[in-house]
Amino acid sequence: MTRILALVRRFPLVTLTVAIGLVAGSLVAADLEPGARWLISLYALAIAAVEAVRMIRGLLSKQFGLDILAVTAIVSTIVVGEYWASLVIVLMLTGGEALEVAAAGRAQRELRSLLDRVPQLAHRLEANGDVVDVAADQVQVGDRLLVRPAEITPVDAELASASGSFDESSLTGESLPVDKTTGDAVLSGSVNGPAAVEVIATAVAADSQYQRIVELVRDAAGSKAPLVRLADRYALPFTAVSLAIAGVAWALSGDPVRFAEVLVVATPCPLLIAAPVAFMGGMSSAAKRGIVMKNAGSLEKLARARTVAFDKTGTLTMGRPEVVAVHPQPHLDADELLRLVGSLEQYSSHVLAASLQHAAVARGLPLSFSTDAREVATHGVIATIDGEEAVVGKPAFVAEHAPDLVLRPSDSGEAVVYAATGGRFAGVVVLRDAVRDDAAATLAALRMQGVERILMVTGDVSATAAPIAASLGIAELHAECLPDDKVRIIREAQPRPVIMVGDGVNDAPVLAVSDVGIAMGAKGSTAASESADVVILLDDISRVARAVAIGQRTVRIALQSIWLGIAISIGLMLVAAVGLLPAIAGAALQEVVDLVAILGALRAVRAGVAPVPGLDAPRTRRGETTVSELAPGQ
């Protein structure tokens, strides 16, 4: 009963229309047909008047919509005495709005799920070991927090426990739990596994990843799909065709009822409903895959994109130095040198230290510890490792302890770390901001999607950017660009629409002026995310091509739904024109057409499911075997 009352309050016009129908039916049953006719006619004319006012306001703002057909259909059915048909048309209009709200709610389910999971409470561990519950927005950086089993992590944090398992599906779409160890980052909004863990807050709630996502989703949920306007572009020709068919039917038959019968089935609810439902479905599908569209209009522009510009650092590259080469001296092998450097870098505060340690650990090399390590600021580290004095750092510093040091020339964009042990030069480790593994595949996928021009726009010097551009097949490079230069390049870029992909603070202006600005939000700046139209929540450049694919599929589904509505309406009009479709039957049939159009538009909820050519392997049907799975001789 409570649910019924909620529906009545949510859709009062639908309820009133049904009530009018029941009262009118009772009057007819009581042999009071004139009363029923007057009741329905007055109510239908009132609804028509409301629609007419809306239509006039639209005309005054130079927006020609589809309201004129609905108003004409209601008035004409009343004039020719088909008052029951007029009531069904009113039910179709009011019920169509209810269906649109319900369908949009289904399409927005993934967006709303993010909002519903906003962390509200945190368990703070005090110095005396007590656990105090505080509001999530009261957590400060450095607070030690307890996250109980199946609880949501309230703020961005670093894992303090030895290990933990987290469900990040609401953030990344990854269905499997993610295992983490001490020191790993734990995103707010991720759900803890079966064991309680302790974390150390690295950001306050307002600056945490999940709160940023929530704000982006709120912006996205309030946007309006551009294909609603695109549907209105069909309004003038569709209205003209509808009135022409109705007029010809009346003229040839000499029966004004025929005019009303045609207009009843010309009421274009599928055009009005299907497009926005499809766009909300596309936005929902993108959000589920870590791509938040702040404005539904971005979907249409993504679908038509012909130029894509990329920043370099943090976008096409990882944005952090990685070990790309290890060059040991003859008395050591590469693993020994890397283990030595990684062990020494445990005691360094240099920006390269973490990358060097990670490289050693990633190879499974056990790091050694020292009790007398000493860092010489801006120069390097000296420590006793495995019983011998070892040094790592700049060449001049290392040469003081190893006179046989040999300088190694480096290319632009490379960092070279020198090491020595036991008074002898041990070798060098080379680091570089590495190209993302999926960058080349992403660019290939974009070209397959119809992108004609790809360029790199970066503030780095040409000597650093050129090799990366060449390795990715980017022929057009704009290096040493200031923010103003980037804005000018993107404004002048052709063909359009133009997508700009970036992550840094200096990318914020160019993201704002591009047709579609895409921010790499996982590790990028807040300024870039706020300026962009689309934010990728994962550190995954391939989501750019996936976003374009979702846009193309969503627009295709929306247009299919629009044309489906037009085709069915014209077909029914032709049937009604020859007198084979009574007005009351036509009005009822139009409700079925609405449902078909909405169900078709809801296919956009799965716009991100299909594989993206160039990124994903083509799927096979269940039971089929791919060529690569066949063993020799099969």
VENJO-V500297 format. One record per run of one state. SS is the DSSP state (@ for helix, = for strand, . for the rest). FROM is the first residue (numbers start at 0). TO is the last residue. If there is no record, write none. Layout:
# VENJO-V500297
ss=SS from=FROM to=TO
ss=SS from=FROM to=TO
This chain:
# VENJO-V500297
ss=. from=0 to=0
ss=@ from=1 to=9
ss=. from=10 to=10
ss=@ from=11 to=28
ss=. from=29 to=31
ss=@ from=32 to=59
ss=. from=60 to=65
ss=@ from=66 to=78
ss=. from=79 to=81
ss=@ from=82 to=106
ss=. from=107 to=107
ss=@ from=108 to=115
ss=. from=116 to=119
ss== from=120 to=124
ss=. from=125 to=129
ss== from=130 to=134
ss=@ from=135 to=137
ss=. from=138 to=142
ss== from=143 to=146
ss=. from=147 to=150
ss== from=151 to=151
ss=. from=152 to=155
ss== from=156 to=158
ss=. from=159 to=161
ss== from=162 to=166
ss=. from=167 to=167
ss=@ from=168 to=171
ss=. from=172 to=176
ss== from=177 to=180
ss=. from=181 to=183
ss== from=184 to=185
ss=. from=186 to=189
ss== from=190 to=191
ss=. from=192 to=195
ss== from=196 to=200
ss=. from=201 to=203
ss=@ from=204 to=206
ss=. from=207 to=207
ss=@ from=208 to=220
ss=. from=221 to=225
ss=@ from=226 to=232
ss=. from=233 to=233
ss=@ from=234 to=252
ss=. from=253 to=254
ss=@ from=255 to=265
ss=. from=266 to=267
ss=@ from=268 to=287
ss=. from=288 to=289
ss== from=290 to=292
ss=. from=293 to=295
ss=@ from=296 to=303
ss=. from=304 to=305
ss== from=306 to=309
ss=. from=310 to=310
ss=@ from=311 to=315
ss== from=316 to=327
ss=. from=328 to=332
ss=@ from=333 to=344
ss=. from=345 to=351
ss=@ from=352 to=361
ss=. from=362 to=372
ss== from=373 to=375
ss=. from=376 to=378
ss== from=379 to=384
ss=. from=385 to=386
ss== from=387 to=392
ss=. from=393 to=393
ss=@ from=394 to=398
ss=. from=399 to=412
ss== from=413 to=420
ss=. from=421 to=422
ss== from=423 to=434
ss=. from=435 to=437
ss=@ from=438 to=447
ss=. from=448 to=451
ss== from=452 to=456
ss=. from=457 to=460
ss=@ from=461 to=470
ss=. from=471 to=474
ss== from=475 to=477
ss=. from=478 to=481
ss=@ from=482 to=491
ss=. from=492 to=496
ss== from=497 to=501
ss=. from=502 to=503
ss=@ from=504 to=512
ss=. from=513 to=514
ss== from=515 to=519
ss=. from=520 to=524
ss=@ from=525 to=530
ss=. from=531 to=532
ss== from=533 to=535
ss=. from=536 to=541
ss=@ from=542 to=576
ss=. from=577 to=581
ss=@ from=582 to=605
ss=. from=606 to=625
ss=@ from=626 to=628
ss=. from=629 to=633
